[in-house]
Each structure stands twice: as structure tokens, then as C-alpha cells.
Amino acid sequence: MMCSILPCILCCFLVLVEVVSFSAPNISPATNCKNEFFSWKQQQIRYQQAGPKSGPPVLLVHGLFVNSDHWRKTIKGLSEAGCHVFAIDLLGYGYSSKPKIGSTEAEAVNGETNRPDVEKNVALGSSDGRSTRIKDIDLKHPTKSPFNFYTWSSLITDFTKEVIAKNGVCLVANSIGSISVLQAIIDNPSLYCGACLVTPNFRELHRAELPLSNLAMPLIQRVQKLLRENGQGLFDALATPSTVKQILKQPYKVQDAIDDTLVKVLLDPLLIEGASDIVFDTLSYSAGPLPEQQLSQFPEDKPVWICYGKDDPWTPSARVEALISKPCVNKVVGWDGVGHCPHDEAPELVNPFILEFMAEIGAVSGFQATVCV
């Protein structure tokens, strides 16, 4: 398991270079959408929207260390099919605000306030998809950081209420974005019609996921602390567009999807002041909810569909397939020749999958979807 964790960490770290200060361009070079901002608890949250305002609403939530531009092909495909598509940069990511950890403003947005510390006796899956482990789940960030799934799920809820301003929103998420999305629906089910997960993430650095965690965790915590305090300089000389492009070849099975635009829109926001602190802090986030725990608590009238790439080096296919046992999960589909980011690697598969999901749950009742990729 640790062998699959290390490349992920390396991928995250190598995109850190000398910090610069700049703001979001008026128009995203990846989507050709206007960059807009939602004021949330005195923080600025960047988002994009496309498609007819009368269309069924869809909110796209990105994965680890990326931003709403990663949905470039999904925004285009769904909006041209008639959906009103929103894509958000979670707090701390992309061009959204990055409050300093430990500051008063960071404490003011922390979604872990009044949440329980631990959930006991949670059934978790395994990489073979057959065995089950019973674990106690630590739910709160060990550094008390505001960059956690409860903060992000709260942001998603408020964005839905104040910007989308409709009920029956379809949530779509990639990787760890799926945890924020599931939590948002658990907390406020009336706002949403269901969730479509593109490669759910099982969070291998979570304490509950580590083998021999009582022995391994102290060492990992020392490394995490070292990186938080001294990590920036280790990677300054390594991050160039060519290096980032090379790194992306591991999670991406479809190599042609790794173009210069992708590299630029993923790299540029990571050069903003404060971004590296959040990267290192997130890699110290060895707690929080896990997808199997959430799906076991999920309202059964809010269906979940899951898709993933069978050639994803970070996500065990058997464990994803085993999620079909959860009552709320109605469909699990895996595709050969696709990696960790199917929405960017194979939009010709993912966009129809999302539209089929929306039609199935009635979000597009009477709506004839024509898929454009």
C-alpha cells in the first residue's frame, strides 16, 4: 500500500515552486468561461458556470490539489447538452482564498466545530474487495486545520443555496472531492438529487487505512511535520512544466490528455502565496470521514453512481466494485484503458454516464440530452 502512496505524494509535491502573487485571469484558458467569485464567510471562492440557466443544475467538485479547470471537458460536454453547469474551487485550492492556518479567519470557517471526534466500529473495505475491517475513525484534522471535508461540505451547501439557488442539484465529484460531496448530501439531503462519483478516493494516508497504524503513524507524523516546516525548499528546483507533465503520466493512462493547457491550469494556482502551506497541511490530514463510512450512512433515496478507470494506479478496482453492496449505490462502471481522471482522459465515456445518471434520477425529466465532448 505504501508503494502507491509515495508516487501520489511526489506528484503533489513536485508542483511546488517559488511563490508568486497573481490573480485569476478573467477568462479561464481551459474552459473559456468567466472566472467568478462567491463571497463566503469573508473568503473569496472562485467558480465557473456554463450552459442555459433553465437547464438542470450540476455542480462539479474537483479532487486533490487541482481546481475547477480540471473539469474543462465536463463543463463543455454537459453545458452543450443543455445542463446549467457549475464548477467550484474549494477553499484553499485553485484561485479561492487561502486563509493562514491558525489565524482567526481560518478558525471562523472551520467546519469541524461541533462535529464528533471519533466514529467507532466502522466497516471498511480492502484492496481485494472481499474482506472487511472494523475500525474507529478519527474525524478531526490532527492540526486543527480548516482545510477539511466538513469545511468543504459546508461550502458546497452554502454555494448551492446562495449561488445555484435551486433544489435538486446533481453533485459530481472526482477523487477526494467525492468525500466532500457525500458529506454535503448527508447533512442537507433536501438540496440534492444524488451524486455521481468519478473515481472515489479511499485516502491511503488516513490512520484507519494504514497497516500497523500504531507503529507507522508516529513515523509518518514526524515526516509530515518536517515537510510542513521545511518542505518548500526541497522541491523549488524540481517543478517545471515539463516535470509536471512527466509526473501526470503516472495517474493518466491516456497520455494524449496531458497537454500544455492542463499543465498550466494545474500549476499556476499552486504558485500563489499560501498554496504550498495547504499542500503540506493536507498531506498531514490523516483523519476525517471515509467513503465507505459515508455511504453506509447515506440516505437511500439519494442514489449514487460510480465510475472509474481500471488502469488507475492509485485506486484498487475491486474495492471500488465492492461499493455496489451499499444500498444507495445503484451502479458501478469501470473502463479499461483509463486512469485516475476519467473525466479528463475519456470524456466520451464520462459525460454520457453523468447524463444517464441525471436522466435516471429524474433530474433531466423531459430533457433530451445530446452529448458533446
N, C-alpha and C positions, 0 to 999 in steps of 0.2 A: 504493500500500500504506500509506503513512504517513497518508493521509486516513482510513483505517479504524482506525488505531492511536489517533489523538488522541481521538476520542469515547470509546473504551474507557478511556483514562487519565482523561479528565474524569469519566466515570461513577464510576470508583473513588475519585477524589479528593473529589468533592463530598459524599461521605457522611461526611467528617471534621468533627467539631465539637468543642466544648470537652470535654475528657476528664472523665468522671465515674467513680466507683467503685461498682460494684454487682455482684451475683452473679446466676447464672441463676435464673429462677423455678422453683419446684418442679415445675410442670406447664407444658409449652410451650403458649402460646396458639395456636400454628399447628397443632399435631398432637394436642393433648390427651394427649400421652404424658408420662410422668415423665422428668425430666432426671436421668440417672445419670452416674457418673464412674468412669473406669478409671485407676488409678494406673500410670503408665508412666515409668520412669526418673526418678522423683521429680517428674513432671509430671502434672497432672490433665487427663484427656481426657473431654470431655462426649460422651455418646451417648444415643440413644433406641432403644427397641425396642418392637415391637408384633406381635401375631399369636400363634398357637399355637406353643409351644416344640417340638412334634413336627413342625412344618411344615418344608419345605425352607428352608435359611438363605440370606438375601440380605443383602449389605452395600452400602449406598448411600454414595457418596463425592461430596461437593459440589465446586463449581467455585470460581473466583477470588473471594476477599473475601466469600463468603457462608458458610453454615453448614448444619447438618443440617435446620433448619426449612425450607430451600428445597425439601426433598423432601416437603413436607406432603401433597401429593395422591398421591404414590407410596407413602408409608408407609400411608396409608389404603387405597388400592386393593389393594396386594399383601397386606397383612395380612388384609383381609376376604376375599381369595381363598384364604387358608389358609397363606400363607408366614410364616415367622418372620423379620421384617424388622428389621435394624439400620441405623442412620444415625449417622455419626460426625462430630464437629467435628475437623478436622485440627489438629495443633499450631499455635498462633498464630492460629487462626480461631475465630469464634463464642465460646463460653464455655470453650474449652480454654486451658490455660496459655500464657503468652506470655513465655518467658524472655528476658531482656535480651540483645540481640545483643552478642557479645564476652565475655559472662560465662562463668564456669566451668561453670554448669549448662547453658548453651546449647551449649558445646563438647562436653559429655558426651552430648548427644543427636544430634549432627551425623552424619547418615547418609552423608556424603561421605567419611568416614575410610576409608582403604584402597580407595577407588574410583579408577579411572583418571582422568587429567586430560583426555584427548582421545580421541575415536574418529575415525579417519581414513577418508576416502573413503566417506562415507555418501551414498546416493542419496535425494534429497529431491524432492518433487513441486512443482508450481507451481499458480497460481490457475486456469490454463486446463485443468488435469488431464491435459495431453498431454506436456509437456516435463519433463525430469529434470535436476536439478542435482547435481553431485558436490561435497560439502563436507566439511571437517573440523569436527567438532562439539566445542566446548568443553563439558565435562561438569560443571565445578565452579563454584559460585556465586562471582562476582568479589569479593564482600565477605566470603567465608568464612562466610556466614550459615548457621545450622542450618535455616532455613526453605527447604528444597529438596526435590526429588522423591525423593531417596534416603532422607531422614529420614521423609518421609510414607509411603513404601512400606514402610519398616521398621516404622512404627507400625501400618499396616494388617495386616502379617503378625503382629505380636505380639498385636494385638487379636483377630485370627482365632483364634490359638492359645489365648489365655487367657480371652477372653470368650465368643466363639461356641463354641469348643471342639469343632468338628466339621470334618471334611474335606468336600470337595465344595461349598464355598461359592461362590455366584454373586456376582460383583462387578459393580456397576452404577455408572457414573460420568458426571458432566456436565462438559463443558468441560475445563479443565486437570486436573480430578480424574482424567481418563482416563489421564494420564501416570503418576500415582502408582499407579493400579490395574494398568496394564500392567507396570510395573516390579515390583510385588509378585508377579505371576504368573511373570514371567521368573525371579525369584530363588527362588521357592518354589512350583513348579507343582503339587506334590502336594496342596496345601491347597485348590486351587480347581478348579472345573469349567469356567470360562470367563469371558468379560467381555462385558457389554452396554454400549456407549458411546453416550451421548446427547449429540450434538454434540461430536466431538473437537476439540481446540484445537491450532492449528499455531504458536502463540506468535510473533507478528509482531515482538516486541521481542528475540527471540533473535538473536545475532550472525549466525548462519548464515542467517537469514531476511531480513536487511536488505540491500537493494540497495546496492552500493558500500560495503560494511560497513567497509572500511579507512578510508574518508573519513568516513562517517556516525557510526561508533561513538565516536570521541573527543568529538564534539559531544554526542551522546546521553549519554555518561558524565558530562560536565560538568553537564548538566541534571539527571541522576539524583542526582548528589552535592549539587547545590543544593537539590533537593527533600528529600533525606534530612535536610539540615541546617537548612533554613528553610521547609519546605513547609507545616507545620501552620497557621501564621497566615494563609496565603493563602486558606484555604478555610473558616475558622471561621464566617464570616458567611454563607456560601452554603448550608450544609447544614441544611435543614429538611425535615420530612416531605413537604411539598408539592413542594419542589425535587427530592427523591429520587424521588418518584412521577413527576415530569416526565422525569427522566433515564432511568428504566426504560422509558419509551415508545420509546426507540431499539432496544434489543435485543429487546423484547417486541413481536411483531406482533399478538398477541391482547391488546388493551388492557384488556379486562374482567378479565383475570387480575391486574392491578395494583391490588390492594385495600389497605385500611389495614393489615390484618394482615401482609401481605407486607412493606410498608414498615417496619413496626415491628420485625419479627423480623430483618430485614436490617440495620436502622440501629442498634438498641440495642447489640448486641455491639461495634460499631465505636466506641462511646463509651467503652469500657473502657480503662483506662490501659495503654499499650503497643501498642494496636491500630494506631495511626497509624504507629508506627515500622515495623511489619511490612508495612503497605501500601506505604510508600515503599521499603522494602528489597526487597519482591517486584517492584516496578517496576524495580529495578536488576538483577534476575535475568535476565541476557542469555545464560545458558548452561544446561546441563542436557540431559537426553535429549529427543528429539523423537519424535512418534508413528510416523512412517514408519520411522525407525531401529529403534524398539522392535518394530514389527510384523514387520520383516524378521528379527528375532532370536527371534520368539515361537515357543513350542512348538506344532507343528501340530495336536497332539491336544487343544489348549485353544482351542475355537472362539471367535471374536469376531463379534458382530453390532453393526451401527452404524445409528443413526437420527439424523436431523437435520431442522431446519426450512429449507425452501428460501428463506424470506424473512428469514433471519439476515443482518444487515448485516456481521457480523464474520467469517463463515466461508464461503469460496468453495465453492459446491456441487460444482463439477467436481472440485476437489481431494479432497473427501470421497468422491465416487463412485469416484475412481481407486483408493481403498484396497481395492477388491474384488480388485485384482490380487495382493494379499498372500495367500499360501497359507492363513493362519489365518483370514482374513476370509471368512465364509460368506454374509453378507447385508448389504446397504446399502440403506436405505429413506429417502427424503426426502418431506416433506409440504409441500404448498402451504399458504400462509396461516399458517405457524408460524415463529417466530423462533428466538432463541438458546437458549431454555429450554423445549423441547417438553414436558418432564415437568410443568411448572407451567402452561404455556399450553394444552396439549392432552392431559391425562391419559387421555382416552378413546381416544387413539391409542397412547400410550407404554406404559401399563400392560398392555394386551393384547400388545404387542410383546415386553415383558420376559417375560411368562408363556409366550408362544410359544417364545421362546428357551430358557427353562428346560425346557419340555417336549421340545424338540428335542434337547437335550443330556442328557436323562435325569434332570435334577435334580428333576423332578416326576413320575417314573415312577409310574403308577398313581394319579395325583393329578388330580382333576377340578377345574380352575380356573374359578371364577366371578368375573368381573372386576367390581369395584365402584369407581366413581370419584366 
